[in-house]
Amino acid sequence: MNSKRVFAVVMLVCTALACGASDFPKWKPRITVAVGGSPRALSYSPDGKLLAIGGTDGTLTIISADSASVVKSLSSGLKSILQVQFLPKSGRLLACGGNNELRVLSMMDWTVVGQAQGIRACQVSEDEKMMVGGDGKTDSEALVLWDVSDLRPIRRQLFSNGARPVDPSFVIGGKVAVAVSRVTYLVDVNTGQATKVQQLGDRATALKIEKGQGDQAVMSLGSLQDDDAPTHRVTSSRDGSLIALGRGWFGQPDFVDVWTATDMKRVVRIKEQNTGTESSISFNNQLVAVGASKPGIITVYRIKDKKKTCITGSNLFQFNPTSLELAVIQDGVLSFYVPTN
């Protein structure tokens, strides 16, 4: 065993030892299945019975969560799949690709029944009437509402700040949580009014202006504060009442903030040595799973007190929407983790 491998094993063991708590259960895989390929996206069906996995080669794989068996594997016709979402009320599945294309599949036989171009994301409202995402056809790539029935824009531009929207998702109160220009907003879908996610008491980075030579002025920022850190990922809870923001300055440790979507209060900040920006919130809003800046460990935190346990896995994971089960993909293997008694 070479020195790098020994170091990696030691680091994993040390991390695991630091992840236990006497009153917080460890998590172990209930069942596993090899999925192969290059998975990029995964999503549970709302009833928690199926899991859709999208690959970088456009392959779509449907897995039974109960038996971990492959229900169907097919080519979506997309160059790559970045997002997938089940629409149980209409019996469909949406798959969004990296080339701004979207495919609609029937859950009856998993055949493609619709497609569209120029849509950057596929996040659909609970009533399955509206979809929110960027408009890949325009230079500004503004936040746009789409009609799910005909895949046409309801409103050409809902909100724009000159950059592509990141991870738009519907949250409680008829709003959309989204990061635009690395700043997080809650946007009202009816009025387009955008409110920056922040709270009183956040420390801002001071801008210093000093006189230079002649008529010149020198401007500089003070030390970078966490509260000013840009947002890289936005994840909402299943009921839309919580949003988790993966944040951090480039070159500095990342962290995850969990906020309430109604009154915009920060519930908890997760920041450790290897914290990443990927996260998933459990169905009961009591736990948050957080990835690592260097994939290899997923940490499950209890939100109320930050007690934690660790799971081996990559940064591709999601909580089951109906139970305390976490689907994790690592090295082409899908594992369904559950807490032990």
Protein Blocks (a to p, Z undefined) as FASTA:
>chain_A
ZZklmmmmmmmmmmmmmmgcfklccdddfbdcdeehjdfbdcddfklpaccdddfkopac
dddfklopafbdcdehiabdfbdcddfknopacdddfkopacdddfklopafbdcehiab
dcddfkomaccdddfkbmnlpacdddfklopafblblbdehiacehiacdehiiacddee
hiacdddfklopacddddehiacddddddddehjbccdddddddfklpccfbdcddfkop
accddeddehiacddddddfklopafbdcddfklcfbdcddfkopaccdddfbghiacdd
dfklopacdddddfbdcddfkbccddddeehiacdddddZZ
